[in-house]
Amino acid sequence: QVQLVESGGGLVQPGRSLRLSCTASGNIRGWRLMGWYRQVPGKERELVADLDTTGGLNYGESAKGRFTILRNNARTMVFLQMNSVNEEDTAVYYCRLVDSEGRINWGQGTQVTVSS
């Protein structure tokens, strides 16, 4: 079983920065992908950024040039550095981990609200 716990969400002003964290535990050895998705009411969950175990990165269009995904050396945490946020970034951000057997695991989500 995999547990994913997000933190770092909250209210942020347009143009400012925010950093999200996701801590993974449980049966995470050999995970294939780890990253971030986001969802707003009435829309499908969309990719923000993810990374694989070789260091390969994948960014959604909305994140390119503004957001950076990072992980710790132990491969138990991923971070999302969000710069120059705007109101369209308001969403619930979910951590996602694809384990060694290809199963998809989700965190509970953390709300990010961009507003002046």
Number of C-alpha atoms within 10 A of each C-alpha: 8 17 16 21 17 23 17 15 18 13 14 18 15 17 14 12 15 18 15 21 21 25 18 21 13 10 12 18 12 12 18 18 20 27 27 28 19 22 19 15 8 6 8 9 15 16 20 24 24 24 20 15 13 8 11 9 16 16 18 14 11 14 18 12 11 12 21 18 23 19 19 10 8 6 16 17 20 24 21 23 15 19 17 14 21 17 15 12 20 19 20 18 27 27 31 23 26 19 19 14 9 11 11 14 15 19 19 14 22 21 20 20 20 19 15 10
